[in-house]
Amino acid sequence: MAGLVGFLCLAVGTLAWLALRPDTYVASPGRPAYASARPDLAAGTLDDLQQAVTRRDAHAAEGLAADDRARSLLGAVVTNAESLGVTDFTARYVDEGGAVAKDGRWTAAVDLTWRFGHDDPSPVHEEVEVGFATAASTASNASGGQDAVRITGIGGGGQRSPLWLTEALRVRSGAGVLTLGADAAAVDRYATLAARAVPVVARVVKGWAGPLVVEVPRSEAELDAALGAAPGTYAGVAAVTASVDGSMASDAPVHVFVNPEVMGTLDDQGAQIVLSHEVTHAATKAATNTHRPIWLTEGFADYVALRDVHLPITKTAGQIITQVRKSGPPDHLPGQGDFDSHSSSFGAEYEAAWLVCRVIAEQAGERGLLAVYDRVGAGQDLDAVLRDVLGVGTPGLTRLWQRRLSDLAG
């Protein structure tokens, strides 16, 4: 009995505390209760968005917006989808990203799939943050009733924020290259450079001629957001080739992402070399290959990009030559830990990797270098492949490379 009394007292006390709390869910006269997330209604809104994008119905998409800013965004998403030839678009509600705000707004992870027409080999699968609000808390509650849910925004929250879903874009397509970005001048520039890079790469990577997708964020921060990376991750990196959703699947869509704050400082020749380097990664699916050591991946891309460029060795390998003059040649081929974009020797490591591939090509010809790149990429043992193609294993290649560095420094 005493236990029952204690329980009743606790229950009554709890109810009294709830009734007296200023932020209680108990509604007082004239004051509405706080809203809760409505995943069922949000799922229906996402179904409507899916239909609007699929049918290229910008007006229908705009009707799903919570406010003017979201209306403009959703209309742009449909326009982007049309320009990019988006297919296989789906949107599935996953889970809330946090508590519902007092005004009835909340964010949720939404599983999205899409594909850029014939430019992507398979659909992208990506969780993207989407903002929602109950219609009663928005200016759009007249369309859909009190129980409707509207979209407040797309992207953010530390998850990937794909460019085509977050702002109006300019799109250029031609010569096997699809280029997209918010800044028209930047898109035009990199579309031209990427188109020139395709035949540069095809001269070495036989049989490849695209398709290629190049994304041009408006800023370095937007690049980090597009790749779901921490702020500053790509500081100092001119461009990066990556699978759109971070997948390592062999058929994952791989795009080239430009860092406009670094690329914008380069003249056309420098930017062309960077684009040719990244296009080599895209053409050989380097971003989803885990077999090659980093010196082979990066060195081969530079080999292709610099193959027909007439620049003195003091320009293309100036940093590593200076480093060797100060402290002698490195005692090992460049490894993963050496490629730190925040390191002062970042450029020297790329030059060192390029020279390793130059040594292989000088000893075994370009076909020999290609054989090493392809066979190691297919999973064959590096040392065994080097002995078969070059006549020496990794230690022998290291010595040849060190000798070449010493000769250049001397």
Phi, psi and chi 1 to 4 in degrees:
 res  aa     phi    psi   chi1   chi2   chi3   chi4
   1 MET       -  -43.8 -174.3   68.0  177.0      -
   2 ALA   -61.6  -37.8      -      -      -      -
   3 GLY   -64.9  -40.3      -      -      -      -
   4 LEU   -64.3  -41.6  177.9   59.0      -      -
   5 VAL   -61.8  -43.7  171.1      -      -      -
   6 GLY   -61.5  -40.2      -      -      -      -
   7 PHE   -63.9  -43.3  171.6   76.9      -      -
   8 LEU   -63.5  -39.9  -69.3  172.6      -      -
   9 CYS   -63.2  -41.7  -70.8      -      -      -
  10 LEU   -62.9  -43.7  175.2   61.7      -      -
  11 ALA   -63.4  -45.0      -      -      -      -
  12 VAL   -63.6  -41.3  171.2      -      -      -
  13 GLY   -62.7  -40.8      -      -      -      -
  14 THR   -63.9  -43.3  -58.7      -      -      -
  15 LEU   -63.8  -39.0  -71.5  171.2      -      -
  16 ALA   -65.3  -40.4      -      -      -      -
  17 TRP   -63.7  -41.5  174.6   72.4      -      -
  18 LEU   -63.6  -39.6  -75.4  172.5      -      -
  19 ALA   -67.5  -28.4      -      -      -      -
  20 LEU   -92.8  -15.7  -67.1  172.7      -      -
  21 ARG   -63.1  137.6  -80.2  178.7   58.7 -166.8
  22 PRO   -70.3  -22.2   24.8  -34.8      -      -
  23 ASP  -111.4   35.3   57.0  -13.9      -      -
  24 THR   -73.6  158.7  178.1      -      -      -
  25 TYR   -81.1   -8.4  -82.0   82.1      -      -
  26 VAL   -78.3  121.6  177.9      -      -      -
  27 ALA   -81.8  134.4      -      -      -      -
  28 SER   -95.8  162.1   57.6      -      -      -
  29 PRO   -53.7  128.6  -25.9   34.9      -      -
  30 GLY    81.2    2.3      -      -      -      -
  31 ARG  -128.1  117.3  179.8 -176.9  177.7 -167.4
  32 PRO   -71.5  150.3   27.1  -35.1      -      -
  33 ALA   -70.9  155.9      -      -      -      -
  34 TYR   -63.0  146.7  -73.9  178.0      -      -
  35 ALA   -77.6  158.5      -      -      -      -
  36 SER  -120.6  161.2   58.9      -      -      -
  37 ALA   -62.5  142.3      -      -      -      -
  38 ARG  -122.1   77.2  -68.1  -64.1  -53.4  -89.8
  39 PRO   -60.4  -29.8   18.3  -30.3      -      -
  40 ASP   -64.3  -44.9   54.3  -25.6      -      -
  41 LEU   -72.0  -37.2  -62.9  178.8      -      -
  42 ALA   -62.1  -37.9      -      -      -      -
  43 ALA   -62.4  -39.0      -      -      -      -
  44 GLY   -65.5  -39.0      -      -      -      -
  45 THR   -62.8  -39.8  -59.0      -      -      -
  46 LEU   -66.5  -36.4  -69.7  172.8      -      -
  47 ASP   -60.5  -41.1  -73.3  -17.8      -      -
  48 ASP   -66.2  -38.0  -68.1  -20.1      -      -
  49 LEU   -65.1  -42.3  177.1   63.0      -      -
  50 GLN   -57.2  -44.5  179.4  177.4  -43.8      -
  51 GLN   -65.7  -40.8  -69.2  -61.7  -41.1      -
  52 ALA   -63.6  -42.2      -      -      -      -
  53 VAL   -68.0  -43.8  171.2      -      -      -
  54 THR   -62.4  -40.4  -59.4      -      -      -
  55 ARG   -87.7   -2.4  -64.9  172.3 -179.9  171.4
  56 ARG    58.5   44.4  -51.7  -65.2 -166.4 -112.5
  57 ASP  -105.2   88.9 -170.8  -19.8      -      -
  58 ALA   -63.2  -37.5      -      -      -      -
  59 HIS   -62.4  -42.0 -179.8   71.5      -      -
  60 ALA   -65.1  -39.1      -      -      -      -
  61 ALA   -65.0  -42.2      -      -      -      -
  62 GLU   -62.1  -30.8  -69.5  166.7   -5.1      -
  63 GLY   -69.7   -9.1      -      -      -      -
  64 LEU   -95.0    3.7  -56.1  172.4      -      -
  65 ALA   -88.6  150.2      -      -      -      -
  66 ALA   -85.1  -23.4      -      -      -      -
  67 ASP  -157.0 -178.6   49.8   37.9      -      -
  68 ASP   -63.5  -39.7  -71.5  -18.1      -      -
  69 ARG   -64.0  -45.0 -179.0  176.5  179.9 -177.7
  70 ALA   -66.9  -34.2      -      -      -      -
  71 ARG   -62.2  -44.2 -172.4  173.3  -63.5  110.0
  72 SER   -63.4  -41.1  176.7      -      -      -
  73 LEU   -64.3  -48.6  170.0   62.2      -      -
  74 LEU   -66.0  -34.3  -64.9 -178.2      -      -
  75 GLY   -64.2  -39.8      -      -      -      -
  76 ALA   -66.4  -36.0      -      -      -      -
  77 VAL   -59.2  -43.8  166.0      -      -      -
  78 VAL   -66.6  -42.7  172.7      -      -      -
  79 THR   -61.4  -43.9  -58.2      -      -      -
  80 ASN   -59.7  -43.8  -67.5  -17.6      -      -
  81 ALA   -59.3  -40.0      -      -      -      -
  82 GLU   -66.6  -44.1 -174.5  168.3    8.6      -
  83 SER   -66.3  -34.2  -60.2      -      -      -
  84 LEU   -91.6   -5.4  -65.0  165.2      -      -
  85 GLY    65.5   39.4      -      -      -      -
  86 VAL   -63.5  131.8  169.0      -      -      -
  87 THR  -130.2  172.8   61.8      -      -      -
  88 ASP    56.2   33.6  -56.5  -32.1      -      -
  89 PHE   -81.0  125.5 -178.9   72.6      -      -
  90 THR  -136.8  156.2   65.3      -      -      -
  91 ALA  -142.4  120.0      -      -      -      -
  92 ARG  -128.2  124.7 -179.3  178.4   62.7   85.7
  93 TYR   -65.5  132.2 -168.3   96.6      -      -
  94 VAL  -108.2  -63.7  177.8      -      -      -
  95 ASP  -167.2  156.2 -162.8    9.2      -      -
  96 GLU   -65.2  148.4  -71.7   79.5   52.2      -
  97 GLY   -95.6    1.1      -      -      -      -
  98 GLY   166.7 -170.1      -      -      -      -
  99 ALA   -70.8  155.4      -      -      -      -
 100 VAL   -78.9  132.3 -179.1      -      -      -
 101 ALA   -71.2  164.4      -      -      -      -
 102 LYS   -60.8  -27.5  -66.8 -179.2  178.9 -178.8
 103 ASP   -89.0    9.9   63.1   -2.8      -      -
 104 GLY    85.7   14.6      -      -      -      -
 105 ARG  -100.6  146.4  -65.4  172.3 -178.1 -106.9
 106 TRP  -155.7  165.4   79.0   96.1      -      -
 107 THR  -116.5  155.7   61.0      -      -      -
 108 ALA  -147.3  152.1      -      -      -      -
 109 ALA   -79.0  130.5      -      -      -      -
 110 VAL  -124.0  126.9  173.3      -      -      -
 111 ASP   -82.5  115.6 -177.0   65.4      -      -
 112 LEU  -112.5  145.6  -62.1  176.0      -      -
 113 THR  -129.6  147.7   65.9      -      -      -
 114 TRP  -166.3  171.6   71.9   86.1      -      -
 115 ARG  -154.1  136.1  177.7  179.3 -174.1  166.2
 116 PHE   -84.2   82.5  -71.9  169.2      -      -
 117 GLY    42.9 -125.5      -      -      -      -
 118 HIS   -89.7    2.5  -59.1  -66.9      -      -
 119 ASP   -87.0  -18.7  -63.4  -69.2      -      -
 120 ASP  -109.7  134.2  -73.2  -27.7      -      -
 121 PRO   -71.8  -22.1   26.7  -35.0      -      -
 122 SER  -155.2  165.6   64.1      -      -      -
 123 PRO   -68.8  149.2  -20.7   33.2      -      -
 124 VAL   -81.9  140.3  174.4      -      -      -
 125 HIS  -119.5  116.4  -62.8  -88.4      -      -
 126 GLU  -144.5  135.1 -175.6   68.3   84.4      -
 127 GLU   -88.3  124.2  -86.0 -161.1    3.9      -
 128 VAL  -126.0  142.5  176.0      -      -      -
 129 GLU   -78.2  132.0 -177.6  174.7  -82.5      -
 130 VAL  -126.4  136.9  177.2      -      -      -
 131 GLY   -93.0  141.7      -      -      -      -
 132 PHE  -130.8  161.2  -64.0   98.1      -      -
 133 ALA  -153.0  144.9      -      -      -      -
 134 THR   -68.5  142.9   55.5      -      -      -
 135 ALA   -60.7  -29.6      -      -      -      -
 136 ALA   -62.3  -21.8      -      -      -      -
 137 SER  -100.7    6.4   65.5      -      -      -
 138 THR  -122.0  168.7   72.6      -      -      -
 139 ALA   -74.2   -8.1      -      -      -      -
 140 SER  -103.0   17.5   60.8      -      -      -
 141 ASN   -69.4  -12.0   72.2   18.2      -      -
 142 ALA   -68.5  -26.6      -      -      -      -
 143 SER  -105.4  100.0   58.8      -      -      -
 144 GLY   120.9  -15.6      -      -      -      -
 145 GLY    86.4  173.8      -      -      -      -
 146 GLN   -63.5  -30.1  -64.5  -75.1  -32.0      -
 147 ASP   -88.2    0.1  -70.2  -26.1      -      -
 148 ALA   -74.4  157.7      -      -      -      -
 149 VAL  -121.8  135.8  162.7      -      -      -
 150 ARG  -117.8  161.1  -65.0  -71.3  176.7 -101.5
 151 ILE   -94.7  132.6  -65.6  172.8      -      -
 152 THR  -102.4  -21.0   61.8      -      -      -
 153 GLY   176.3  169.3      -      -      -      -
 154 ILE  -134.7  134.4  -57.6  175.8      -      -
 155 GLY   100.8  167.8      -      -      -      -
 156 GLY    96.2 -166.1      -      -      -      -
 157 GLY    69.8   17.1      -      -      -      -
 158 GLY    82.0   -5.1      -      -      -      -
 159 GLN   -94.3  168.0  -59.3 -166.8   64.7      -
 160 ARG   -62.4  138.8  -68.7 -179.7 -177.5 -120.5
 161 SER  -121.1   85.0  -59.3      -      -      -
 162 PRO   -56.8  136.9  -23.8   35.2      -      -
 163 LEU   -56.5  -43.1  -67.1 -172.8      -      -
 164 TRP   -68.7  -15.9   80.1  -84.4      -      -
 165 LEU  -101.1    0.0  -69.8  167.0      -      -
 166 THR  -121.7   -9.2   53.8      -      -      -
 167 GLU  -168.0  164.5   59.7 -172.6  -39.2      -
 168 ALA   -70.4  136.7      -      -      -      -
 169 LEU  -122.0  155.9  -60.6  178.4      -      -
 170 ARG   -99.2  136.2  174.9 -177.0  174.7   83.7
 171 VAL  -126.0  132.6  176.9      -      -      -
 172 ARG  -123.6  135.7  -87.5 -169.3   56.6  178.4
 173 SER  -135.3  135.1  179.8      -      -      -
 174 GLY   162.1  155.3      -      -      -      -
 175 ALA    57.4   33.2      -      -      -      -
 176 GLY    77.9   10.0      -      -      -      -
 177 VAL  -123.8  131.3 -179.6      -      -      -
 178 LEU  -112.3  120.1  177.7   69.6      -      -
 179 THR  -121.5  135.1  -51.0      -      -      -
 180 LEU  -140.7  146.0   56.9  131.1      -      -
 181 GLY   177.8  169.3      -      -      -      -
 182 ALA   -82.8  -30.8      -      -      -      -
 183 ASP   -92.4  116.3 -176.3  -86.0      -      -
 184 ALA   -61.9  -43.4      -      -      -      -
 185 ALA   -64.4  -41.1      -      -      -      -
 186 ALA   -66.3  -42.2      -      -      -      -
 187 VAL   -60.9  -43.7  167.8      -      -      -
 188 ASP   -62.1  -42.3  -71.0  -15.3      -      -
 189 ARG   -63.4  -50.6 -177.0 -167.6 -169.5 -154.4
 190 TYR   -77.0  -23.6  -60.8  118.6      -      -
 191 ALA   -65.4  -41.3      -      -      -      -
 192 THR   -65.8  -45.9  -60.9      -      -      -
 193 LEU   -66.4  -38.5  -66.1  175.4      -      -
 194 ALA   -66.4  -39.3      -      -      -      -
 195 ALA   -62.6  -36.9      -      -      -      -
 196 ARG   -70.0  -29.2  -67.4  173.9 -176.3  165.9
 197 ALA   -71.7  -28.9      -      -      -      -
 198 VAL   -57.8  -51.5  170.2      -      -      -
 199 PRO   -68.5  -28.3   20.6  -31.5      -      -
 200 VAL   -60.1  -46.3  169.1      -      -      -
 201 VAL   -71.3  -39.9  174.9      -      -      -
 202 ALA   -63.9  -23.7      -      -      -      -
 203 ARG   -66.6  -25.3  -79.1 -164.2  -73.8  -90.1
 204 VAL  -106.6  -47.1 -179.3      -      -      -
 205 VAL   -88.2   86.8 -176.7      -      -      -
 206 LYS   -61.4  137.9  -54.5  -62.0 -176.3 -176.1
 207 GLY    87.5   -6.5      -      -      -      -
 208 TRP   -95.6  135.4 -177.6   84.2      -      -
 209 ALA  -146.6   27.3      -      -      -      -
 210 GLY   105.8 -170.5      -      -      -      -
 211 PRO   -73.3  160.2   28.7  -35.1      -      -
 212 LEU  -136.6  136.3  171.6   70.9      -      -
 213 VAL  -117.8  127.8  179.4      -      -      -
 214 VAL  -119.4  124.1  179.0      -      -      -
 215 GLU  -107.5  133.4  -58.7 -157.4   27.0      -
 216 VAL  -120.7   90.1 -172.1      -      -      -
 217 PRO   -61.6  161.4  -21.8   34.3      -      -
 218 ARG   -74.7  -26.3 -167.5 -173.4  -63.6  -85.8
 219 SER  -152.9  171.9   64.9      -      -      -
 220 GLU   -64.1  -38.3 -172.6  172.3  -83.1      -
 221 ALA   -62.6  -37.7      -      -      -      -
 222 GLU   -70.1  -31.8 -161.2  171.8   76.9      -
 223 LEU   -63.6  -47.8  169.8   64.0      -      -
 224 ASP   -57.6  -42.9  -70.3  -29.9      -      -
 225 ALA   -65.8  -41.2      -      -      -      -
 226 ALA   -61.8  -32.0      -      -      -      -
 227 LEU   -99.4    4.6  -65.9  172.3      -      -
 228 GLY    63.5   31.9      -      -      -      -
 229 ALA  -100.6  157.1      -      -      -      -
 230 ALA   -64.9  147.2      -      -      -      -
 231 PRO   -53.9  134.2  -27.4   36.1      -      -
 232 GLY    88.4   -2.3      -      -      -      -
 233 THR   -58.1  -39.2  -63.2      -      -      -
 234 TYR  -106.3   21.9  -66.5  100.5      -      -
 235 ALA   -62.0  128.9      -      -      -      -
 236 GLY    86.6   -7.7      -      -      -      -
 237 VAL   -96.0  124.5  176.3      -      -      -
 238 ALA   -72.4  -35.8      -      -      -      -
 239 ALA  -162.8  160.1      -      -      -      -
 240 VAL  -143.6  141.6   59.2      -      -      -
 241 THR  -107.2  125.0  -57.7      -      -      -
 242 ALA  -150.8  155.6      -      -      -      -
 243 SER   -68.5  142.8   61.7      -      -      -
 244 VAL   -62.2  -36.7 -180.0      -      -      -
 245 ASP  -107.6   10.6   56.0    6.9      -      -
 246 GLY    81.4    2.5      -      -      -      -
 247 SER   -73.3  148.3  168.5      -      -      -
 248 MET  -102.8   11.8  -65.5  -58.8  -69.7      -
 249 ALA   -63.4  144.5      -      -      -      -
 250 SER   -64.3  -25.5   60.0      -      -      -
 251 ASP  -103.3   14.3   64.8  -17.0      -      -
 252 ALA   -64.6  137.0      -      -      -      -
 253 PRO   -60.4  127.7  -24.8   36.0      -      -
 254 VAL  -117.2  127.1  171.2      -      -      -
 255 HIS  -121.5  157.7  -63.9  177.9      -      -
 256 VAL   -93.9  127.5  174.7      -      -      -
 257 PHE  -112.5  125.2  -64.6   83.0      -      -
 258 VAL   -93.1  138.2  170.4      -      -      -
 259 ASN   -96.5  101.4 -177.0  -16.3      -      -
 260 PRO   -65.6  -24.5   26.7  -35.4      -      -
 261 GLU   -75.0  -22.1  -65.3 -178.4   22.8      -
 262 VAL   -97.5  -47.6  177.5      -      -      -
 263 MET   -61.8  -31.4  -73.7  -76.1  -88.1      -
 264 GLY   -65.3  -17.1      -      -      -      -
 265 THR   -89.5   -7.5   66.4      -      -      -
 266 LEU   -94.8  145.6  -57.3  178.3      -      -
 267 ASP   -74.0  175.8   60.7   18.5      -      -
 268 ASP   -62.5  -35.2  -79.6   -9.1      -      -
 269 GLN   -67.0  -45.0 -175.9 -179.7   53.4      -
 270 GLY   -63.1  -43.8      -      -      -      -
 271 ALA   -65.4  -35.4      -      -      -      -
 272 GLN   -64.4  -41.5 -177.2   66.4   67.8      -
 273 ILE   -62.7  -43.0  -68.9  170.4      -      -
 274 VAL   -61.9  -46.5  170.0      -      -      -
 275 LEU   -64.0  -40.7 -101.1  -61.4      -      -
 276 SER   -63.7  -37.9  -62.7      -      -      -
 277 HIS   -60.2  -50.2  174.7  108.5      -      -
 278 GLU   -69.0  -36.2  -62.5  -58.9  -28.4      -
 279 VAL   -65.3  -33.1  172.8      -      -      -
 280 THR   -60.6  -43.4  -57.4      -      -      -
 281 HIS   -58.6  -45.3  -74.5  -29.9      -      -
 282 ALA   -64.9  -42.5      -      -      -      -
 283 ALA   -66.4  -31.1      -      -      -      -
 284 THR  -103.7    9.4   61.1      -      -      -
 285 LYS    54.0   39.3  -59.7 -179.0  178.9  178.7
 286 ALA   -64.8  -30.6      -      -      -      -
 287 ALA   -66.7  -21.3      -      -      -      -
 288 THR  -114.0   15.5   56.0      -      -      -
 289 ASN  -107.0  127.1 -171.5  -72.0      -      -
 290 THR  -107.8    4.8   59.1      -      -      -
 291 HIS   -88.7  -34.0  -60.2  -61.4      -      -
 292 ARG   -80.4  140.6  -59.5 -176.6 -173.2   99.8
 293 PRO   -68.2  156.1   25.4  -34.0      -      -
 294 ILE   -63.8  -32.0 -167.9  167.5      -      -
 295 TRP   -64.0  -33.3   64.8 -100.5      -      -
 296 LEU   -75.4  -41.2 -178.6   56.3      -      -
 297 THR   -62.4  -52.0  -61.1      -      -      -
 298 GLU   -77.4  -37.6  -59.3  -60.4  -17.1      -
 299 GLY   -65.4  -39.8      -      -      -      -
 300 PHE   -65.4  -41.7 -179.6   78.0      -      -
 301 ALA   -61.8  -39.4      -      -      -      -
 302 ASP   -70.3  -35.3  -95.3   -1.0      -      -
 303 TYR   -58.3  -45.9  172.7   86.9      -      -
 304 VAL   -65.9  -45.0  174.2      -      -      -
 305 ALA   -66.4  -32.2      -      -      -      -
 306 LEU  -101.1   -2.6  -67.7  168.1      -      -
 307 ARG   -53.5  -44.4  177.6  177.7  179.1  -90.6
 308 ASP  -112.2   18.3  -60.3  -43.6      -      -
 309 VAL   -95.5  128.2  174.8      -      -      -
 310 HIS   -95.9   90.9  -58.4  -68.6      -      -
 311 LEU  -132.9  146.8  -72.3  171.4      -      -
 312 PRO   -67.2  150.8   24.2  -33.7      -      -
 313 ILE   -60.6  -26.9 -164.3   73.1      -      -
 314 THR   -67.5  -18.6   51.5      -      -      -
 315 LYS   -91.7  -45.1  177.5   78.5  170.2  177.0
 316 THR   -80.5  -18.2   54.1      -      -      -
 317 ALA  -135.0   25.6      -      -      -      -
 318 GLY   -62.3  -37.5      -      -      -      -
 319 GLN   -71.1  -42.8  -65.5  180.0   63.3      -
 320 ILE   -71.2  -32.9 -172.2   61.4      -      -
 321 ILE   -62.8  -46.0  -70.5  172.6      -      -
 322 THR   -59.5  -41.7  -60.8      -      -      -
 323 GLN   -64.6  -41.2 -172.9  172.6  -60.6      -
 324 VAL   -67.7  -37.3  171.6      -      -      -
 325 ARG   -62.8  -31.6  -76.4  173.7  178.1  161.5
 326 LYS   -80.9  -41.0  -71.1 -179.1  178.5  178.1
 327 SER  -135.6   10.7   52.4      -      -      -
 328 GLY    82.7  169.5      -      -      -      -
 329 PRO   -68.6  150.1   23.5  -32.2      -      -
 330 PRO   -60.9  156.2  -21.3   32.8      -      -
 331 ASP   -91.6    4.0   59.5    4.9      -      -
 332 HIS  -152.8  156.3   63.5  -84.4      -      -
 333 LEU   -64.9  150.7  -60.7  177.1      -      -
 334 PRO   -56.6  130.8  -24.9   35.0      -      -
 335 GLY  -111.5  177.1      -      -      -      -
 336 GLN   -56.0  -41.5 -172.1   70.3   46.2      -
 337 GLY   -68.0  -17.1      -      -      -      -
 338 ASP   -80.4  -20.6  -62.2  -44.7      -      -
 339 PHE   -92.7   73.7  -74.3   81.0      -      -
 340 ASP  -107.7  114.3  178.7   -0.1      -      -
 341 SER   -64.5  -16.6   62.5      -      -      -
 342 HIS   -94.8    1.8  -59.9  -73.5      -      -
 343 SER   -88.3  148.6  168.7      -      -      -
 344 SER   -70.0  -17.3   59.7      -      -      -
 345 SER  -101.6   16.8   61.6      -      -      -
 346 PHE   -56.5  -48.6 -174.9   47.4      -      -
 347 GLY   -64.4  -36.3      -      -      -      -
 348 ALA   -62.9  -34.5      -      -      -      -
 349 GLU   -66.9  -38.9  -59.5  -56.8  -22.3      -
 350 TYR   -63.9  -42.5  -84.9   87.0      -      -
 351 GLU   -63.5  -39.8  -65.7  171.8   -3.6      -
 352 ALA   -63.7  -42.8      -      -      -      -
 353 ALA   -65.1  -39.7      -      -      -      -
 354 TRP   -60.1  -42.1  169.0   61.2      -      -
 355 LEU   -68.4  -30.6  -73.6  169.9      -      -
 356 VAL   -60.6  -45.7 -179.7      -      -      -
 357 CYS   -69.3  -33.1  -70.4      -      -      -
 358 ARG   -62.4  -41.1  -81.3  -76.1  -62.3  -91.1
 359 VAL   -62.2  -44.1  167.4      -      -      -
 360 ILE   -61.1  -45.3  -64.8  173.7      -      -
 361 ALA   -64.6  -36.7      -      -      -      -
 362 GLU   -68.7  -34.0  -70.9  165.1    0.2      -
 363 GLN   -85.0  -36.0  -63.5  -68.2  -41.6      -
 364 ALA  -123.4    4.4      -      -      -      -
 365 GLY    80.2  166.6      -      -      -      -
 366 GLU   -62.7  -35.8 -174.7  171.2  -82.2      -
 367 ARG   -64.2  -34.6  -68.7 -178.4   62.9 -176.8
 368 GLY   -66.0  -41.6      -      -      -      -
 369 LEU   -63.0  -43.5  173.7   59.4      -      -
 370 LEU   -61.7  -39.3  -84.8  166.9      -      -
 371 ALA   -63.8  -42.5      -      -      -      -
 372 VAL   -62.4  -46.2  171.6      -      -      -
 373 TYR   -62.4  -46.7 -172.2   81.1      -      -
 374 ASP   -70.8  -43.6  -70.5  -19.9      -      -
 375 ARG   -70.5  -40.6  -71.3  171.8   60.7 -179.4
 376 VAL   -67.0  -39.2  173.4      -      -      -
 377 GLY   -61.8  -27.4      -      -      -      -
 378 ALA   -83.3   -1.8      -      -      -      -
 379 GLY   106.3    2.2      -      -      -      -
 380 GLN   -74.2  153.7  -65.8 -175.0   36.8      -
 381 ASP   -64.9  129.3  179.0   70.9      -      -
 382 LEU   -58.6  -49.7  170.8   65.0      -      -
 383 ASP   -63.4  -40.4 -156.4   62.0      -      -
 384 ALA   -66.3  -40.2      -      -      -      -
 385 VAL   -65.3  -43.6  171.3      -      -      -
 386 LEU   -60.9  -42.3  -73.5  174.6      -      -
 387 ARG   -64.9  -36.7  -69.2 -176.3 -175.4  -79.2
 388 ASP   -71.4  -41.8 -175.2   41.3      -      -
 389 VAL   -88.4  -41.7  173.7      -      -      -
 390 LEU  -102.0  -21.6 -159.7   60.3      -      -
 391 GLY    90.5   -5.3      -      -      -      -
 392 VAL  -137.5  155.9  -62.9      -      -      -
 393 GLY   -88.4 -163.3      -      -      -      -
 394 THR   -59.7  -43.8  -55.6      -      -      -
 395 PRO   -60.6  -39.9  -24.7   35.8      -      -
 396 GLY   -67.2  -40.7      -      -      -      -
 397 LEU   -63.1  -39.3  172.9   60.4      -      -
 398 THR   -60.9  -42.4  -57.7      -      -      -
 399 ARG   -65.9  -41.9  -72.4 -169.6  -66.7  -88.0
 400 LEU   -60.4  -42.1  -70.2  169.9      -      -
 401 TRP   -66.2  -43.7  169.7   68.9      -      -
 402 GLN   -62.1  -40.0  -70.2  169.1  -32.0      -
 403 ARG   -64.1  -40.8 -170.9  177.4  -50.8  143.2
 404 ARG   -64.0  -42.1 -179.7   64.8 -172.3  -84.1
 405 LEU   -62.6  -42.2  -74.1  172.4      -      -
 406 SER   -64.3  -39.7  -64.2      -      -      -
 407 ASP   -62.7  -42.9  -70.0  -16.5      -      -
 408 LEU   -66.1  -40.7  -70.0  172.2      -      -
 409 ALA   -69.3  -28.6      -      -      -      -
 410 GLY   -79.6      -      -      -      -      -
